[in-house]
Amino acid sequence: MTRAVIVGSGSYVPPNRVTNEMLSRIMDATDEWIRERSGVETRYYVDEGTSTSDLGVAAAVEALKAAGIEKNDLDLIVFATMTPDHYFPGCGGMLQHKLGLRDVPCFDIRQQCAGFLYGLQLVDAQIRAGMAKTVLLVAAETHTGFMPWTTENYNYLYGRTDRAPTPEEYEWNTRFRNVTVLFGDAAAAVVVKAVQNGDSGILDCILRTNGSDYDRIYVPGAGFKHRPYVDREQIERGDHIPVMNGMHVFRNATNCMASVTREILERNNLTLEDISLVLMHQANKRINERVQKMLGIPEEKVIHNIHKYGNTTAATIPLLWDESIRTGRVRPGDLVLMVAFGAGMNWGSLLLRA
């Protein structure tokens, strides 16, 4: 049997650490208000001009180094993001060029917060089918492109100027606070290899999509439903900023993540006692605490990092994985469960043995 095995991982977090107190300088959102609703304490932002593919390259370099793999050994790239450098093309080809790779095929996927699990399933299928042997899977996001703040607002946030937001700017920034306070920029990558007759690797994956509620978390403007796909009126209305029905997303996320976890355990004749570690998408700590309670997952089997990085969308689970590897939380032979839910609506669970 051929199995897809993660042989190396890497991550990159940009340099600008942003606290809740810093955000409160440009909008009506206190540290207590943000922590209570999300568990987020800090997040990291890229410098202006840094793109998603740039973050992906930095994480990919670390993953290749950890795997001991030469870049010319790669025969497939998969790039998961909802914040690409350009509307098109996707980031995969730009990453391939920036890394100096040969002309390997590149997949770009857009499953948002579930993107890493969808990417792993795609990689696993390619390897099991004999289409690829050594694959680089990258998940990266630069959410700061969604932030509706002016350059002067950023400078005031960072303490680089004494020019506070105008009352109009403060009101505009506050309008989007339920979304903007959640997100941070980051990237993580894994190298996956085809291994014959081993015990490690991806064991099973269940993916689900239900598009009936897509508009409960989405970007209403800047798309080809409009003619032109973006215009001044859309920007003035704020239609280029994500909107979210928080309570609806909370209910769906908790129910779907709990359900798909039970399903994959039952399908593999396993219980939570067999699982060494559960890596949940880091969208909101309150969601994960609710899922943990619904399933009865012991505290020692769950780790969180949303308090440090915020929601980094496709990058959250591989960022958790990379941290777990580097800190020794994942050991050879451990059975690890990954579970995610995101816009689309897309969700899923995946089992692998380290």
N, C-alpha and C positions, 0 to 999 in steps of 0.2 A: 504493500500500500504506500502511495505517495502522500505525504502530509506537508502542509504549509506551516513552517516554523519561523517564529520571530527570532532572528539571530542577533539583532542589534537595534538600539533605539537612541534617539537624541531629541533635544528640544532647544528652543530659543525663546527667551522672554526679553522684550525690548527694555531700554534703560530707564524710561520715565515712570517712576512709581507714583501713583495718584491715590491719595487717601480720600475717604469720605468727607473729611473736613475741607480738603481742597475743592471738591466739587461743590460744597455748600457756599463757596465764594461766588459762584456764578448762577446758582439756582436755589430755589426754596426746597432744600432736601438736607436734613441733618444726618449726622452719623448714626444716631439712634434710629431714625426713620428708615434708613437704608439697611442697617443690620437686622432690624426686626423683620423686615419683609423678605430679605434675600440671604442674609448671612455674609454678604460681601463687605469686606473691610478695606481692601486695596485692590487695585488693578494696574496694569502697565500699558503705556501708550507708546507707539512708535514716534520717531521724529518725523516731521513733515517731509514728504518725498520718499519715505520708505514704503515699499509695496508688499503685498501678500506674498508674491513670488520671492522677494528678498528674504522674508522671514522663513519661507519654505526651504530656501537654499541653506541658510544657516543651520536649521534643524537637520536637514539631509546630510550635511557634512559631518555632524556629530554622530548621526546614526550609522553612516558608512564606516567611520572610525571605530565605533563600538563593535560593529559586526566584523571588522577586519576584511572588508570587501573593497576591491578596487572598483572604481566607477565604471570601467568598461566591462565588468562582469554583469552589470544590470541589463536585463532584457525587457523590462516593462516599468513604466511609471504610472502611478495613480495619484491624482491630486484632488483632495476634497476641500472645498471652500464655498462659502456663500458671499465672499467679498473679493472677487477676482480683481486683478489689476485693471482690466478693461472689460467692457460688456462682452466683447469677443476679440481675440480668441481666449481660451482658457489659460490657466497658469501652468499647466503641464508642460507645454512646449517651451515656455519661457524658462522654467526651471531646468529643463533638459539642456537648453542653450547655456544658461548661466553656470551650470555644473560642468559644461564641456563634455557632455556625453555624446556617444555615437547616436545615430538616428533610430533610437528605439521608439516603439509606439507609446503614446501617452493618453491616458483616459482622464477626463475632467468630469467630476461628479458633483451634484448639487442637492444633497439630502440634508443640508444644514446640520443641526445638532446630532443627527444620526449618521452623518457622513462617514465617520471613521469605521463604524460597523458595516455600513454598505460597502465601503472600500475594502475591508478585510474579506468580506464574502466574495467580492469580485476577484480579489487576489487569490483566494483559496480555490475558486472555480477555475481560474486560468492555470494554476499550478496542477490541480488534479487532472485537468484535461491535457496536460503536457504542452500547453501553449507558452509557458514561461517557467523559468527555473530560479531566477533571482530578481526580486521585485522591490522597488522602493515605493512605499505608500506615505504620502505627505498630507498632513492636515494643518491648515494655517488660516488665520483671519487677521485682518486689520479693520476692526469695527470703528475706529476713529473716523473713518470716512462717512459714517452715518451721523456723527455728532453734528448738531446744527449750530455750533458755536463759531464766532468770528475769531480771527487771529488774535485780536486784542483780548477776547475772553480767555483764550488759551494762555496768553502771556500773564493775565491777572491770576488765573488758576495756579500757574507755576510760580507766582511771585516775582515775575520779571518786570512788572509795571504796576504803577499805582492807579491806573485808569480802570475803575470798576465798570461793570456792565451798566448800560443805561436801563431805566425802568422797563423800556420796551424789550430790550435784549434779555433782561432777567425774567420777564414774563414768558417770552418765547422759549427760553431754555427750560423753564419750569414746566412748560406744557408737555415736554417729552421726557420728563425725569423718570417715569416708571419704567422706561426702556433703557435710556442712556446710562443710568447708574449701574446697570447690571453687567455691562460688557467690558472686556479688555482685549488687548492684542497679544497673540502668541502663536507659536508653531511647534509641532512635534512630528516626528517621522519614525518609521520602522522599516527595517530591511527584513524581507520574508524570503526564505529559501525552500526549495523542494528537497525533502529528506525522505529517503526510502526506509521503510520498515522500522521507524522509530516510534517511541511512545509519546513524544512531545508534539505540539502543534495544535492547529484549529481542529476541534472535534465536531462542533455542530454550530449552526447559526439559524436563527429565525428572524425574518424581516417582515414588516407589515407597513402598509400605506393606506390611508383613508383621506382622500382629497375633499370630502364633503364640507369640512370645516376649515378649508385653507385660509379663509379670510379672518380667522380668529388670531392669527399671528402672521403678518405678511407686510410687504411694501406696496401700498396701493398705487403709487405712481412709477414713473421711469420704466415703463414696460411697453411692449408692442400691442397691448390692448388699446393704447392711445395713439393718436396721430397728430403731431409727431410723438415719438415714444417718450420724450421729455420736453417740456416747454416752461416758460417763465411762470405761468399760472400754477403749474404743479409745484414748483419750488416755493412759490409764495404761500401756497396752502400747506406746505410741509408734507406733501404726498411722497416725497423721496425718503422719508424717515419711517422705520418700522412702526406698526401699530400692533397692539396686543390686548386681547381680552384676558387679563391675568387669571381670573377665577376659572374661566373655561379651560384654559391651558393647564392650570393646576390640577383640576379634576381629571382631565384626560391623561395627563402625564402620569399621575400616580396610579390610576387604574390600569393603564396600558403597560406601564413598566412592571407592575406587580404581576399582571396576567401573563406577560410573555416570559417572565422569570419562572413562574410556576410551570409554564408549558415546556420550556426547554429542559428543566430538571426532570419532569415526569417523562418526557420523551427519551431521556437518557438513563432512566432508572436511578436518579440521584436525589439526594436531599441536601439541604443547606449544610448539614454536618460534613458532607463530602467536599464542600467548597472551602478553599483556603482564603480567598479574597474576592470581594465584590467591588468592581469599579463602575460607578454610576456616572452618567453625564452630569457635569457640574453647571446646571442652569440656575438652580435655586436650592439652597440648602434645606429650605422648608419642604420642598418636594421630596428630596431624598430622605429626609427624616421620616416623612409620612410613609414612603415606600418601605423603608426599613422596619417601621412599626407594623405595617400591614403584613409583611412577610415573616416577621420575627427574626430578623438577621441580627446576630450578636454584634455588639459595638466593635469588638476587636477584628471583625472581618470586613469592616467598611472604613475607607479613608476618604477624606474631603480635602480639596485645596481651593475651593471657590472663594474662601475668605482671603486668599492671597492674590488670586488672578482674576476673579470674576468669571463670567461666562465667556469662554473662548471658543464656543460653538463646536466646530468639527475637531478642534484641537484638545478638548477637555480630557477625553479618555486616553489618548496616547500620551498626553502630558502627565496624567496620573500613572500610567504604565511606566514611563521613563523614570519618574521620581521613585516609584516602588522598586524598580530594578536597582537604581543607584543607592537606595537606602537599605536594601536587603529585605524589603517586605515581600518580594516575590522571590522564591527559591526554586531551584530545579525540582520538577515533579509536582509543584503546586497546581491545583486545579483552580483556574480563575474564571469568574463570570463577569462579563461586561454587559451593561444594559443602558439604553438611551432612548430618548423621545425628543422630537423636534418638529419644527414647522414643516407643513406639507399636507397632512400630518404623517410623519415617518417615525417608526420606532422599531426596536429589535433587541435581541439578546444573542450573546455569543459565548461559547465555552471553548477554552483552550487549556492545554497543559503546558506549563513552562518547561 
